[in-house]
Amino acid sequence: MTLLGLSDPRVAQIPVVDTGEPLVALDGLSTRLRMDHSTEHRANLGYDLDFRARETVGVKLAKASIQLPDGFTLLVKESLRPSTLQDKWFREYRHKILAHHPGIAEDDANVLASRYVAPPSVAGHPTGGAIDVTLCDGEGRELNLGCPYDADEASSNGACRSACDTLEPQAAAHRRILFTVLGEAGFVNYPFEWWHWSYGDRYWAVVTRREHAIYGAVDMR
């Protein structure tokens, strides 16, 4: 089965009719929904995280969290991201691919880069419709889902893909829990990254066969 990547022209061709839905803080929406405010996480990403999302995304996340089995909590790693940062990360990752694959065609480099860092024109995080989320226990300790959040295919030996068939039983079970509650809440997963889920953005619109996306990039000024 061919996986739908963010470089697929169908994603960029989807029009956006933004509802104007406001952003809401994700903190405090549910006792079983946490944000990663750790200094280490902020240092790894290199910017001050903004744990806001569109209002409907917040509602759906809260509903998903209360469907978890006892002892599990949703842990949001990232949500709203500035478009300028999205562009910077895409260009840096694309440059890395070009450096590691001398002679690669420009279009092929764009396809590879787009698997793990979305081009700004189609990215979900700047819209407030995308979240990166994993599972933790009641004390906030992250659980094993097969590979670290934000690992790429090379560093994870393919375990970053949602449909990885080489996971340990425990990691596979944890993924099933995460995928069940988020899928039932109406989010769609990006198949190259088990942690990336969205609602309302262009990728969601393609997967769910909508005529248009309902969230465009947010002006964060």
GULUMMI-424312 format. One record per residue: residue in three letters; z negated, x negated, y of N, C-alpha, C, CB in turn; residue number from 1. Coordinates in steps of 0.2 Angstrom, whole numbers, plus 2048, in hexadecimal, padded with zeros to 3 digits. Glycine has a CB too. Layout:
ala,Z,X,Y,Z,X,Y,Z,X,Y,Z,X,Y,NUM
...
END
This chain:
met,800,7FC,7FA,800,800,800,800,7FC,806,7FA,805,800,1
thr,804,7FD,80B,805,7F9,811,7FF,7FC,816,80C,7FA,814,2
leu,7FB,7F7,818,7F6,7F9,81D,7F9,7F9,824,7F0,7F4,81D,3
leu,7F6,7FE,828,7F8,7FF,82F,7F5,7FB,833,7F7,807,831,4
gly,7F9,7F6,836,7F6,7F1,83B,7F7,7F3,842,7F9,7EA,83A,5
leu,7F3,7F0,846,7F3,7F2,84E,7FA,7F0,851,7EE,7EF,851,6
ser,7FE,7EB,84D,804,7E9,850,80A,7EE,84E,806,7E2,84D,7
asp,808,7F3,84A,80D,7F8,848,80F,7FC,84E,80A,7FD,843,8
pro,816,7FC,84F,818,800,855,816,807,856,820,7FF,855,9
arg,815,80A,850,812,811,851,80C,812,855,811,814,84A,10
val,808,80D,855,802,80D,859,803,80D,860,7FD,807,856,11
ala,807,808,862,809,807,869,80D,80D,86C,80D,801,86A,12
gln,810,810,868,815,816,86A,811,81C,86B,81A,817,865,13
ile,80B,81D,869,807,823,869,805,824,871,800,823,865,14
pro,806,829,874,804,82A,87B,7FC,82B,87B,808,830,87E,15
val,7FA,82A,881,7F3,82B,882,7F2,831,887,7EF,825,885,16
val,7EE,836,886,7EC,83C,88A,7E5,83B,88B,7EF,843,888,17
asp,7E2,838,88F,7DB,836,88F,7D7,83D,892,7D9,831,894,18
thr,7D2,83E,88E,7CE,844,88F,7CA,843,895,7CA,846,889,19
gly,7C8,83D,897,7C4,83C,89D,7BC,83C,89A,7C5,840,8A2,20
glu,7BC,83C,894,7B5,83D,891,7B0,837,893,7B5,83E,889,21
pro,7AA,839,895,7A6,833,898,7A4,82F,892,7A0,836,89B,22
leu,7A1,829,894,79E,824,890,796,826,890,79F,81D,892,23
val,794,825,88A,78C,826,889,789,81F,886,78B,82C,884,24
ala,783,81E,887,77F,819,884,77E,81B,87D,779,817,887,25
leu,77F,816,878,77E,817,871,777,816,86F,782,813,86D,26
asp,773,812,873,76C,812,871,768,818,872,769,80C,876,27
gly,764,81A,86D,760,820,86E,763,826,86B,75E,820,874,28
leu,769,826,869,76C,82C,866,76A,82E,860,774,82B,866,29
ser,767,82A,85C,764,82B,855,75F,826,853,76A,82C,850,30
thr,75A,828,84F,755,823,84D,758,81F,847,74F,826,84A,31
arg,75E,820,845,762,81D,840,768,819,842,763,821,83A,32
leu,768,818,849,76E,815,84C,76B,80F,850,772,81A,850,33
arg,76D,809,84F,76A,803,852,770,800,855,766,7FF,84E,34
met,76F,7FC,85B,773,7F7,85E,771,7F0,85D,774,7F9,865,35
asp,776,7EC,85C,774,7E5,85B,773,7E1,862,779,7E1,857,36
his,76D,7E1,864,76C,7DE,86B,769,7D7,86A,766,7E2,86E,37
ser,76A,7D4,864,767,7CE,863,76B,7C8,868,768,7CC,85C,38
thr,767,7C3,86A,769,7BE,86E,76F,7BA,86A,764,7B9,870,39
glu,76E,7B9,863,773,7B6,85F,779,7B9,85F,770,7B5,858,40
his,779,7C0,85E,77F,7C4,85E,783,7C3,865,77E,7CB,85C,41
arg,77F,7C4,86A,782,7C4,871,785,7BD,872,77D,7C5,876,42
ala,782,7B7,870,785,7B1,870,78B,7B0,86C,77F,7AC,86E,43
asn,78B,7B3,866,791,7B2,862,797,7B5,865,790,7B5,85B,44
leu,796,7BB,868,79C,7BE,86B,79E,7BB,872,79A,7C6,86C,45
gly,799,7B9,876,79A,7B5,87C,79A,7BA,882,7A0,7B2,87B,46
tyr,798,7C0,881,797,7C4,887,791,7C9,887,79E,7C8,888,47
asp,790,7CC,88C,78A,7D1,88C,78D,7D8,889,787,7D2,893,48
leu,78B,7DA,884,78D,7E0,880,78C,7E6,884,78B,7E0,879,49
asp,790,7EB,884,78F,7F1,887,790,7F7,882,795,7F3,88C,50
phe,78A,7F9,87F,789,7FE,87A,78A,805,87C,783,7FD,876,51
arg,790,806,87F,792,80D,881,798,80F,87D,793,80E,889,52
ala,799,815,87D,79F,818,87A,7A1,81F,87D,79F,818,872,53
arg,7A6,821,87B,7A8,828,87D,7A3,82D,87A,7AF,82A,87B,54
glu,7A2,832,87E,79C,837,87C,79D,83A,875,79C,83D,880,55
thr,7A3,83C,873,7A4,83E,86C,7A3,839,867,7AB,841,86B,56
val,7A5,833,868,7A3,82D,864,79C,82C,862,7A6,826,866,57
gly,798,82D,868,791,82D,867,78E,832,863,78D,82D,86E,58
val,791,838,864,78E,83E,860,790,83D,859,792,845,862,59
lys,796,83B,857,798,83A,850,794,834,84D,7A0,838,850,60
leu,793,82F,851,78F,829,84E,788,82C,84C,78E,824,853,61
ala,785,830,850,77E,832,84F,77E,837,849,77B,836,855,62
lys,783,83B,848,784,83F,843,785,83B,83C,789,844,843,63
ala,789,836,83D,78A,832,837,783,82F,835,78F,82C,838,64
ser,77F,82C,839,779,829,838,774,82D,834,776,826,83E,65
ile,774,833,835,76F,838,832,771,83A,82B,76D,83E,836,66
gln,778,838,829,77A,839,822,779,833,81E,782,83B,823,67
leu,776,82E,820,775,828,81C,770,829,817,773,822,821,68
pro,770,826,811,76A,827,80D,764,824,810,76C,823,806,69
asp,75E,825,80D,758,823,810,758,81B,80F,752,825,80C,70
gly,755,818,815,755,811,815,75B,80D,818,754,80E,80E,71
phe,760,811,81A,766,80E,81D,766,810,825,76C,810,819,72
thr,769,80C,829,76A,80D,830,771,80A,832,764,80A,834,73
leu,774,80D,836,77A,80B,839,778,806,83F,77F,810,83C,74
leu,77C,800,83E,77B,7FB,843,781,7F9,847,778,7F4,840,75
val,782,7FB,84D,788,7FA,851,788,7F3,854,788,7FF,857,76
lys,78D,7EF,852,78E,7E8,855,791,7E8,85B,792,7E4,84F,77
glu,796,7EC,85D,79A,7EC,863,79D,7F3,864,79F,7E7,863,78
ser,79E,7F5,86A,7A1,7FB,86C,7A6,7FA,871,79C,801,86D,79
leu,7A4,7FC,877,7A8,7FC,87D,7A9,7F4,87F,7A5,7FF,883,80
arg,7B0,7F2,880,7B2,7EC,882,7B6,7EB,887,7B5,7E8,87B,81
pro,7B6,7E7,88C,7BA,7E7,892,7C1,7E5,890,7B8,7E2,897,82
ser,7C6,7E8,893,7CD,7E7,891,7CF,7DF,893,7D2,7EB,895,83
thr,7CC,7DC,898,7CD,7D5,899,7CB,7D1,894,7CA,7D3,8A0,84
leu,7C5,7D2,891,7C3,7CE,88B,7C7,7CF,885,7BB,7D0,88A,85
gln,7C9,7D6,884,7CE,7D7,87E,7D4,7D3,87F,7D0,7DF,87E,86
asp,7D7,7D2,885,7DD,7CE,886,7DC,7C7,885,7E0,7CF,88D,87
lys,7D6,7C5,887,7D4,7BE,886,7D4,7BC,87F,7CE,7BC,88A,88
trp,7D0,7C0,87B,7CF,7BF,874,7D6,7BF,870,7CA,7C4,871,89
phe,7DA,7C4,872,7E0,7C4,86E,7E4,7BE,86F,7E4,7CB,871,90
arg,7E5,7BC,876,7E9,7B6,877,7E6,7B0,874,7E9,7B5,87F,91
glu,7DF,7AF,873,7DC,7A9,870,7DD,7A9,869,7D5,7A9,872,92
tyr,7DD,7AF,866,7DE,7B0,85E,7E5,7AE,85D,7DC,7B6,85C,93
arg,7EA,7B1,861,7F1,7B0,860,7F3,7A8,860,7F5,7B4,865,94
his,7F0,7A5,865,7F1,79E,866,7EE,79A,860,7ED,79B,86C,95
lys,7E9,79C,85D,7E6,799,857,7EB,79A,851,7DF,79C,855,96
ile,7EE,79F,851,7F3,7A0,84B,7F9,79C,84C,7F5,7A8,84B,97
leu,7FB,79C,852,801,797,854,7FF,790,852,803,798,85B,98
ala,7F9,78E,854,7F7,787,853,7F7,785,84B,7F1,785,856,99
his,7F5,78A,847,7F4,789,840,7FA,78A,83C,7EE,78E,83E,100
his,7FF,78D,83F,805,78F,83B,80B,78D,840,806,797,83A,101
pro,80C,786,840,812,783,844,819,787,842,812,77C,843,102
gly,81C,789,846,823,78C,845,823,793,843,826,788,83F,103
ile,81D,796,844,81D,79D,842,820,7A1,848,815,7A0,842,104
ala,824,7A6,846,827,7AA,84B,822,7AE,850,82C,7AF,848,105
glu,824,7AF,856,820,7B2,85B,81E,7B9,858,823,7B3,862,106
asp,822,7BD,856,821,7C4,853,81C,7C3,84E,827,7C7,851,107
asp,81D,7BF,849,818,7BE,843,811,7BC,846,81B,7B9,83E,108
ala,811,7B8,84B,80A,7B6,84D,807,7BC,850,80B,7B0,853,109
asn,80B,7C0,854,808,7C6,857,805,7CB,851,80D,7CA,85B,110
val,809,7CB,84C,806,7D0,846,800,7CD,843,80C,7D0,841,111
leu,800,7C7,842,7FA,7C4,83F,7F4,7C4,844,7FB,7BC,83D,112
ala,7F5,7C3,84A,7EF,7C3,84F,7ED,7CA,850,7F2,7C0,856,113
ser,7F1,7CF,84F,7EF,7D6,850,7EB,7D9,84B,7F6,7DA,851,114
arg,7EB,7D6,845,7E7,7D8,840,7E0,7D8,841,7E9,7D4,839,115
tyr,7DE,7D3,845,7D7,7D2,846,7D5,7D2,84D,7D5,7CB,843,116
val,7D9,7D1,852,7D8,7D3,859,7DD,7D7,85C,7D7,7CC,85D,117
ala,7DC,7DD,85E,7E1,7E2,860,7E4,7DF,867,7DE,7E9,861,118
pro,7EA,7E0,867,7ED,7DF,86E,7EA,7E4,873,7F5,7E0,86E,119
pro,7E9,7E2,879,7E6,7E7,87E,7E9,7EE,87F,7E6,7E3,885,120
ser,7F0,7EE,87E,7F3,7F4,87F,7F1,7FA,87A,7FA,7F3,87F,121
val,7EF,7F8,874,7ED,7FC,86E,7E6,7FC,86C,7F2,7FB,869,122
ala,7E2,7F8,86F,7DB,7F6,86D,7D7,7FC,86E,7D8,7F0,871,123
gly,7D2,7FD,869,7CE,803,869,7C8,802,86D,7CC,805,862,124
his,7C5,7FC,86D,7BE,7FB,870,7BF,7FC,878,7BC,7F3,86F,125
pro,7C4,7FA,87C,7C4,7FB,883,7C4,803,884,7CA,7F8,886,126
thr,7C6,807,880,7C6,80E,881,7C0,812,880,7CB,812,87C,127
gly,7BB,80E,87D,7B4,812,87C,7B5,816,875,7B2,816,881,128
gly,7BA,815,872,7BB,819,86C,7BA,815,865,7C2,81C,86B,129
ala,7B9,80F,866,7B8,80A,860,7B1,807,85F,7BD,805,860,130
ile,7AF,807,859,7A8,804,858,7A9,7FF,852,7A3,809,856,131
asp,7A5,7F9,853,7A4,7F5,84D,79D,7F6,84A,7A5,7ED,84F,132
val,79D,7F8,844,796,7FA,841,795,7F8,83A,796,802,842,133
thr,78F,7F7,839,78D,7F5,832,787,7F9,830,78C,7ED,831,134
leu,784,7F7,82B,77D,7FA,828,778,7F5,829,77E,7FC,821,135
cys,772,7F7,82A,76C,7F4,82A,766,7F8,827,769,7F1,831,136
asp,761,7F5,825,75B,7F8,822,757,7FB,828,757,7F4,81D,137
gly,751,7FE,826,74D,801,82B,74A,7FD,830,748,805,828,138
glu,74A,7F6,82E,747,7F1,833,74C,7ED,837,743,7EC,82F,139
gly,752,7EF,836,758,7EC,83A,75B,7E6,836,755,7EA,840,140
arg,759,7E5,830,75C,7DF,82D,763,7E1,82A,758,7DD,827,141
glu,768,7DE,82C,76F,7DF,829,770,7DF,822,774,7DB,82D,142
leu,774,7E4,81F,775,7E4,818,77B,7E1,816,775,7EB,816,143
asn,77C,7DF,810,782,7DC,80D,788,7E0,80D,781,7D8,807,144
leu,78D,7DF,810,793,7E3,810,799,7DF,80E,795,7E7,816,145
gly,798,7D9,80B,79D,7D5,808,79F,7CF,80C,7A3,7D9,807,146
cys,79F,7CF,813,7A0,7CA,817,79D,7CB,81E,7A8,7C8,817,147
pro,79C,7C6,822,799,7C7,828,79E,7CB,82D,798,7C0,82C,148
tyr,79B,7CF,831,79F,7D3,836,7A3,7CE,83A,79A,7D7,83B,149
asp,7A9,7D0,83C,7AE,7CC,840,7B1,7C6,83C,7AA,7C9,846,150
ala,7B0,7C5,836,7B3,7C0,832,7BB,7C2,831,7B0,7BF,82B,151
asp,7BF,7BD,831,7C6,7BE,830,7C8,7BD,829,7CB,7BA,835,152
glu,7CE,7BE,827,7D0,7BE,820,7CF,7B7,81D,7D7,7C0,81F,153
ala,7D1,7B2,821,7D0,7AB,81E,7C9,7A9,81D,7D3,7A6,823,154
ser,7C4,7AB,822,7BD,7A9,821,7BA,7AD,81C,7BA,7A9,828,155
ser,7BC,7B3,81B,7B9,7B8,816,7BC,7B8,80F,7B8,7BE,819,156
asn,7C2,7B4,80E,7C5,7B5,808,7C8,7BC,807,7C1,7B2,802,157
gly,7C9,7BF,80C,7CC,7C6,80B,7C6,7CC,80B,7D0,7C7,805,158
ala,7C0,7CA,80B,7BB,7CF,80B,7BA,7D3,811,7B4,7CB,809,159
cys,7BD,7D1,816,7BD,7D5,81D,7C1,7DB,81C,7BF,7D1,823,160
arg,7C6,7DB,817,7CA,7E1,816,7C6,7E7,813,7D0,7E0,812,161
ser,7C7,7ED,816,7C3,7F2,813,7C3,7F3,80C,7C5,7F9,817,162
ala,7C9,7F3,809,7CB,7F4,802,7CA,7EE,7FE,7D1,7F7,801,163
cys,7C5,7E9,7FF,7C5,7E3,7FB,7C2,7E5,7F4,7C0,7DE,7FF,164
asp,7C5,7E2,7EF,7C3,7E4,7E8,7BF,7DF,7E5,7C9,7E6,7E4,165
thr,7BD,7DA,7E9,7B9,7D4,7E6,7B2,7D4,7E8,7BC,7CD,7E8,166
leu,7AF,7DA,7EB,7A9,7DA,7EE,7A3,7DA,7E8,7A8,7E0,7F2,167
glu,79E,7D8,7EA,798,7D8,7E5,796,7E0,7E5,792,7D4,7E7,168
pro,793,7E2,7E0,792,7EA,7DF,78D,7EC,7E5,78E,7EB,7D9,169
gln,789,7E8,7E7,784,7EA,7EC,788,7EB,7F3,77F,7E6,7EE,170
ala,78C,7E6,7F5,791,7E7,7FB,795,7ED,7FA,794,7E0,7FC,171
ala,798,7EE,7F4,79D,7F3,7F4,799,7FA,7F5,7A0,7F3,7ED,172
ala,793,7FA,7F2,78F,801,7F3,78E,802,7FA,789,800,7EF,173
his,78C,7FD,7FE,78A,7FD,805,791,800,809,788,7F7,807,174
arg,796,7FD,807,79C,7FF,80A,79E,806,809,7A2,7FB,808,175
arg,79D,808,803,79E,810,802,79A,814,806,79D,811,7FA,176
ile,794,812,807,78F,816,80B,791,816,812,788,813,80B,177
leu,793,810,815,796,810,81C,79C,814,81D,797,809,81E,178
phe,7A1,813,818,7A7,817,819,7A6,81E,818,7AC,814,813,179
thr,7A2,820,814,7A1,827,813,79E,82B,819,79C,829,80D,180
val,799,828,81C,796,82C,822,79B,82B,828,78F,829,823,181
leu,79E,826,829,7A2,825,82F,7A9,829,82E,7A4,81E,830,182
gly,7AC,829,828,7B2,82D,826,7B0,834,827,7B4,82B,81F,183
glu,7AB,837,824,7A9,83E,825,7A8,840,82C,7A3,83F,820,184
ala,7A6,83B,830,7A4,83D,837,7AB,83D,83B,7A0,837,83A,185
gly,7B0,83B,839,7B7,83B,83C,7B9,835,83F,7B6,840,842,186
phe,7B6,82F,83D,7B9,829,83F,7BE,826,83A,7B3,823,840,187
val,7C3,822,83D,7C8,81F,838,7C6,817,838,7CF,820,83A,188
asn,7C7,814,832,7C6,80D,831,7CC,809,832,7C3,80C,82B,189
tyr,7CB,803,835,7D1,7FE,836,7D1,7FA,82F,7D0,7FA,83C,190
pro,7D6,7FA,82B,7D5,7F8,824,7D4,7F0,823,7DB,7FA,820,191
phe,7D6,7ED,829,7D5,7E5,829,7CE,7E3,82A,7DA,7E2,82D,192
glu,7CA,7E8,82D,7C3,7E6,82F,7BE,7EC,82D,7C2,7E5,837,193
trp,7BA,7EB,828,7B6,7F1,825,7B1,7F4,82A,7B2,7EE,81F,194
trp,7B0,7F0,830,7AB,7F2,835,7AE,7F6,83A,7A7,7EC,837,195
his,7B4,7F6,83B,7B7,7F9,841,7BA,800,840,7BE,7F4,843,196
trp,7B7,804,844,7B8,80B,843,7BA,80E,84A,7B2,80F,840,197
ser,7BE,813,84A,7C0,816,851,7C1,81E,850,7C6,813,854,198
tyr,7C1,821,856,7C2,828,857,7C5,828,85E,7BC,82C,856,199
gly,7CB,82C,85E,7CE,82E,865,7D3,829,868,7C9,82F,86A,200
asp,7D3,823,865,7D8,81D,868,7DF,81E,864,7D5,816,866,201
arg,7E3,81A,866,7EA,81A,863,7EA,819,85C,7EE,815,867,202
tyr,7E6,815,859,7E6,814,852,7E4,81A,84E,7E2,80E,850,203
trp,7DF,81D,851,7DC,823,84E,7E2,829,84E,7D6,826,852,204
ala,7E5,829,854,7EA,82E,854,7F0,82D,84F,7ED,82E,85B,205
val,7F2,827,84E,7F7,826,849,7F4,828,842,7F9,81E,849,206
val,7EF,825,840,7EC,827,839,7EB,82E,838,7E5,823,838,207
thr,7E9,832,83D,7E7,839,83C,7ED,83D,83E,7E1,83B,841,208
arg,7F3,83A,840,7F9,83E,841,7F8,842,847,7FB,841,83B,209
arg,7F5,840,84D,7F4,844,853,7FA,842,857,7EE,842,857,210
glu,7FC,846,85C,801,845,860,800,840,866,803,84C,864,211
his,7FA,83F,867,7F8,83A,86C,7F0,838,86B,7F9,83D,873,212
ala,7EF,833,86E,7E8,830,86E,7E4,834,874,7E7,829,86F,213
ile,7DE,835,873,7DA,838,878,7D6,834,87D,7D5,83D,875,214
tyr,7D6,82D,87B,7D2,828,87F,7D7,822,881,7CC,826,87B,215
gly,7D7,821,887,7DA,81B,889,7D5,816,88C,7DF,81C,88F,216
ala,7D7,810,88E,7D3,80B,890,7CE,80D,896,7D6,804,892,217
val,7C8,80B,896,7C3,80D,89B,7C3,808,8A0,7BC,80E,898,218
asp,7C3,80B,8A7,7C2,806,8AC,7BB,805,8AD,7C5,80A,8B3,219
met,7B9,7FE,8AC,7B2,7FC,8AB,7B0,7F9,8B2,7B1,7F7,8A6,220
arg,7B4,7FA,8B7,7B1,7F7,8BD,7AC,7FB,8C1,7B7,7F6,8C2,221
END
